[in-house]
């Protein structure tokens, strides 16, 4: 992968970390509920792990399937999914709700996995990963040999992306917990979920144009 690819992965990671639906708002609410900064900080690693699992599955599949035909088919299917999912998020009035805050680390990771998957976090990496150069050997045998390497590269990309997500979420969570407080979000925070849905649609259209 090129330097531009890694920059794109880090940028998307920061954007995911910025999105309150990806976990930092949940972590802050938990910390305020227990009146413990440590509770907030302890909530973030499992949330990042769940995000990594969601993104890693998609990234590994994308980078392991590197033939021209497979990549084109994957780009088309992924582009359609991105557009469809983004439009659903834009038009839907449904919001995810959570009944309680006192969750184990495993439950937090599971919640984050479902939330990241529902928000199409892994799909957002599709244009970046499909466009990335592979350097794989030609031919069917070369493709089979390169598949495990491609999957490992995809997992590495997901890891770098998640580190950026975790770092951004950590900074925002600490700032909100220590300085701002959750109450101001009701009046000051813009609708990131709508912005996120719009970016999904744009990324899907971009992917379909590249695959055409």
LINCORFEN-V257477 format. One record per helix or strand of 3 or more residues. SS is the DSSP state (H for helix, E for strand). FROM is the first residue (numbers start at 1). LEN is the number of residues. Records with the same first field share a line. If there is no record, write none. Layout:
# LINCORFEN-V257477
SS=FROM-LEN + FROM-LEN
This chain:
# LINCORFEN-V257477
H=3-16 + 20-3 + 24-11 + 37-28 + 68-24 + 105-14 + 123-9 + 139-42 + 182-7 + 192-20
